[in-house]
Amino acid sequence: RMAEATQAIEHAIAVDPENPWSRYTATAIYLDLGEGDAAHAVAGGSPQSAEGSRVLLALHDGDLAAAWQAVASGATRANNLYENWGEAEAVRDHALASGDLRGGIDYLERRFDLDGVAPLEIRNFRAAAYLAQLARAAGDERRAAELLDRLEPAIEASVPVYGTGYALRTLATVRALRGDTDSALATLAESFRTGDLTQWWYTLEKDPVWRPLASDP
């Protein structure tokens, strides 16, 4: 119901134009609608909303260096500690593209409590999957396998409590990283069917886990 969502968030902005969180949410909605110019315009409505939206807009524009710089500046934490759209993705993607795997690993471990002691839960599922991918790229297959082994049951236990949002899509990523492509695609389709569509464009057009499959009939 994206048209209704757009009307609601534009009304919220009109009522309280200085609230940066409304503009941040509107930015995400417009990107999900494929309206990049509108997303940039609404994000730029206040200094704080412009700062908070930097990572998501840079990811959408394919500027991984800018996305990483925005993450490092703390931009994703401008509004809310956990509504950090694009943060873990930007870290993973920049690390893979730049070759700075250690920097990406260190950031994800520190930011998302992924030192091996803290539990895996909905707030760090995606970051843990990306950490596994970076660990594998760095040659640490044992660490990658350990994270993937822990993630699948943790996600499955979370769904009855917190729902499928941010869970099934991550489970699909876990299965893709295990090399189980058929199961991964089926799980990804299920996640979209349940309505977990936020930043669908990133998953289908940008995510290095899924991009190699785009040319596979």
PLY file of the C-alpha trace (Angstrom):
ply
format ascii 1.0
element vertex 217
property float x
property float y
property float z
element edge 216
property int vertex1
property int vertex2
end_header
0.00 0.00 0.00
2.75 2.38 -1.01
0.50 5.16 -2.30
-1.18 5.36 1.10
2.20 5.24 2.80
3.40 8.17 0.70
0.33 10.24 1.57
0.70 9.46 5.26
4.39 10.34 5.45
3.97 13.53 3.43
1.20 14.55 5.84
3.52 13.85 8.77
6.19 16.05 7.19
3.70 18.85 6.59
2.54 18.73 10.21
6.06 18.56 11.67
8.57 19.58 8.98
11.56 19.63 11.32
11.20 15.97 12.32
14.12 14.27 10.52
12.81 10.76 11.09
9.74 11.43 8.94
11.95 12.58 6.09
14.23 9.59 6.54
11.25 7.24 6.28
9.95 9.15 3.26
13.34 8.78 1.60
13.12 5.00 1.98
9.56 4.93 0.66
10.42 6.93 -2.45
13.42 4.70 -3.17
11.18 1.64 -2.86
8.85 3.30 -5.39
11.74 3.90 -7.79
11.53 7.68 -7.40
15.15 8.58 -6.75
14.80 12.31 -7.39
11.94 12.56 -4.89
13.99 10.60 -2.35
16.93 13.00 -2.65
14.62 16.01 -2.45
12.79 14.93 0.69
16.03 13.86 2.40
17.49 17.31 1.81
14.65 19.05 3.60
16.65 19.45 6.82
20.33 19.08 7.75
19.66 16.15 10.08
17.49 14.24 7.61
20.10 14.81 4.91
22.76 13.36 7.21
20.64 10.41 8.29
19.79 9.49 4.68
23.33 9.62 3.29
24.06 5.89 3.51
20.82 4.73 1.94
21.03 7.25 -0.91
24.68 6.44 -1.62
23.87 2.72 -1.75
21.02 3.39 -4.14
23.29 5.52 -6.33
26.01 2.84 -6.30
28.60 5.08 -4.63
30.17 2.63 -2.17
32.95 5.00 -1.13
30.40 7.64 -0.15
28.28 5.03 1.60
31.27 3.86 3.67
32.26 7.45 4.52
28.72 8.11 5.69
28.75 4.98 7.86
32.08 5.98 9.38
30.70 9.43 10.21
27.84 7.89 12.20
25.17 9.04 9.75
23.05 5.90 10.11
22.68 6.58 13.83
21.39 10.12 13.36
17.79 9.17 14.14
17.55 5.78 15.77
20.13 3.26 16.91
18.45 0.31 15.21
16.68 1.76 12.15
20.02 1.87 10.41
18.97 1.13 6.84
21.92 0.30 4.64
24.63 0.41 7.31
25.68 -3.24 7.37
25.21 -3.51 3.61
27.46 -0.52 2.97
30.17 -1.94 5.21
30.08 -5.35 3.54
29.91 -3.99 -0.01
32.73 -1.48 0.48
34.93 -4.12 2.11
34.44 -6.50 -0.82
34.93 -3.79 -3.44
37.95 -2.15 -1.81
39.65 -5.27 -0.48
39.64 -3.85 3.05
38.15 -7.03 4.48
39.69 -6.55 7.91
38.19 -3.08 8.24
34.73 -4.37 7.37
35.02 -7.35 9.71
36.17 -5.17 12.60
33.35 -2.70 12.08
30.61 -5.34 11.94
31.97 -7.13 14.99
32.14 -3.94 17.02
28.92 -2.27 15.88
26.63 -5.31 15.99
28.05 -7.26 18.95
29.34 -10.06 16.76
32.33 -11.04 18.84
31.04 -14.59 19.29
29.63 -14.00 22.77
26.48 -11.91 22.25
23.38 -13.70 20.90
22.30 -13.56 17.28
18.95 -11.79 17.12
16.84 -9.69 14.79
18.95 -6.56 15.31
22.12 -8.21 14.01
20.96 -11.06 11.73
21.88 -9.31 8.49
25.19 -8.04 9.81
26.10 -11.56 10.95
25.40 -12.98 7.49
27.56 -10.29 5.91
30.29 -10.94 8.47
30.26 -14.60 7.44
30.68 -13.55 3.82
33.62 -11.28 4.66
35.23 -13.93 6.85
35.05 -16.39 3.97
36.52 -13.82 1.57
39.36 -13.32 4.07
40.06 -17.05 4.12
38.49 -17.78 7.50
36.10 -20.52 6.45
35.79 -21.83 10.02
34.43 -18.49 11.25
32.09 -18.22 8.27
30.70 -21.72 8.81
30.25 -21.11 12.54
28.21 -17.97 11.91
26.06 -19.59 9.23
25.44 -22.61 11.47
24.27 -20.35 14.30
22.19 -18.06 12.11
19.73 -20.52 10.62
18.24 -21.80 13.91
18.37 -18.32 15.44
16.34 -16.87 12.57
13.86 -19.73 12.58
13.31 -19.26 16.33
12.83 -15.52 15.87
10.11 -15.63 13.20
7.25 -16.80 15.48
8.11 -14.02 17.93
9.08 -11.05 15.75
7.70 -11.98 12.34
9.34 -12.44 8.97
10.62 -8.91 8.40
14.43 -8.81 8.13
14.42 -12.53 8.98
13.43 -14.63 5.97
15.44 -12.49 3.57
18.47 -13.02 5.78
17.72 -16.74 5.96
17.70 -16.76 2.16
21.13 -15.08 2.23
22.42 -17.71 4.66
21.27 -20.50 2.37
22.78 -18.77 -0.66
26.11 -18.47 1.13
25.92 -22.19 1.88
25.56 -22.83 -1.85
21.97 -24.09 -1.64
20.69 -21.88 -4.44
17.27 -23.51 -4.92
16.38 -23.28 -1.25
17.77 -19.75 -1.09
15.61 -18.54 -3.98
12.52 -20.24 -2.57
13.10 -18.56 0.80
13.69 -15.20 -0.86
10.42 -15.53 -2.75
8.64 -16.44 0.47
10.08 -13.38 2.22
8.72 -11.09 -0.49
5.33 -12.82 -0.43
5.04 -12.10 3.29
5.47 -8.38 2.59
9.11 -7.90 3.55
9.67 -5.50 0.67
11.69 -2.72 2.30
14.70 -1.92 0.08
13.71 -4.64 -2.38
15.82 -2.79 -4.99
18.97 -3.36 -2.97
18.39 -7.11 -2.73
17.52 -7.61 -6.38
19.79 -5.03 -8.02
22.77 -4.37 -5.72
23.39 -7.21 -3.26
26.54 -9.17 -4.25
24.94 -12.35 -2.89
22.16 -12.23 -5.49
23.64 -10.31 -8.43
25.50 -13.33 -9.86
22.15 -15.11 -10.21
20.61 -12.34 -12.31
22.12 -13.78 -15.49
21.12 -17.36 -14.67
17.85 -18.35 -16.37
0 1
1 2
2 3
3 4
4 5
5 6
6 7
7 8
8 9
9 10
10 11
11 12
12 13
13 14
14 15
15 16
16 17
17 18
18 19
19 20
20 21
21 22
22 23
23 24
24 25
25 26
26 27
27 28
28 29
29 30
30 31
31 32
32 33
33 34
34 35
35 36
36 37
37 38
38 39
39 40
40 41
41 42
42 43
43 44
44 45
45 46
46 47
47 48
48 49
49 50
50 51
51 52
52 53
53 54
54 55
55 56
56 57
57 58
58 59
59 60
60 61
61 62
62 63
63 64
64 65
65 66
66 67
67 68
68 69
69 70
70 71
71 72
72 73
73 74
74 75
75 76
76 77
77 78
78 79
79 80
80 81
81 82
82 83
83 84
84 85
85 86
86 87
87 88
88 89
89 90
90 91
91 92
92 93
93 94
94 95
95 96
96 97
97 98
98 99
99 100
100 101
101 102
102 103
103 104
104 105
105 106
106 107
107 108
108 109
109 110
110 111
111 112
112 113
113 114
114 115
115 116
116 117
117 118
118 119
119 120
120 121
121 122
122 123
123 124
124 125
125 126
126 127
127 128
128 129
129 130
130 131
131 132
132 133
133 134
134 135
135 136
136 137
137 138
138 139
139 140
140 141
141 142
142 143
143 144
144 145
145 146
146 147
147 148
148 149
149 150
150 151
151 152
152 153
153 154
154 155
155 156
156 157
157 158
158 159
159 160
160 161
161 162
162 163
163 164
164 165
165 166
166 167
167 168
168 169
169 170
170 171
171 172
172 173
173 174
174 175
175 176
176 177
177 178
178 179
179 180
180 181
181 182
182 183
183 184
184 185
185 186
186 187
187 188
188 189
189 190
190 191
191 192
192 193
193 194
194 195
195 196
196 197
197 198
198 199
199 200
200 201
201 202
202 203
203 204
204 205
205 206
206 207
207 208
208 209
209 210
210 211
211 212
212 213
213 214
214 215
215 216
